[in-house]
Amino acid sequence: MAFIAYYFHWPHSEIMQLDHRERMRWCEEISSIHRKSNQTPDNVFKL
């Protein structure tokens, strides 16, 4: 939850209204943005 709150500045109450799958999806979206901005592969363990 802190991951989402930090990057999207959403209040705790709003994040808690999301179900687990939605929170996971937003974490994946944030991670995807980071990978693209850092030009890292989707799977850092894949060569």
N, C-alpha and C positions, 0 to 999 in steps of 0.2 A: 504494500500500500504506500509506503514511503516513496518508493520508486516513482509511482504515478503522481503522487502529490508533489514531489520535487520538480518533475519535468512539466507537468500540466498546471500546477498551482491550483488543483482542485481541492475543495475542503474535505475533511475527513468524512463528514456526513454524506456527501455526494458519492465518494468512493465506496463507502459501506453499502450504499443502495445497489451497487452493481453486484451481479452474481459472480461466482468464482471464474467462470469461463470468460465473462466480459473483462474482468481484471487481467486475466492471463492474456487476452487478446490485446489489450492496451499495452501491456508490458512487451509483447512481441512487436507491436508497432513502434514503440520507443526504441527498442533494440535495433530494429530495421533501419530507422532513421540514423542511428549512430553508426551502424555498419556502412551505410551509404556515404555519410559525411566523412568517415575515416577511411573509406575505400578498402574495407576489409571484406573478405569473402563471407558468405552466409554462414558457412560452417568453418570455423578457424582451424579445425582438426583435419579438414579435407585438403589434401595437397594437389 
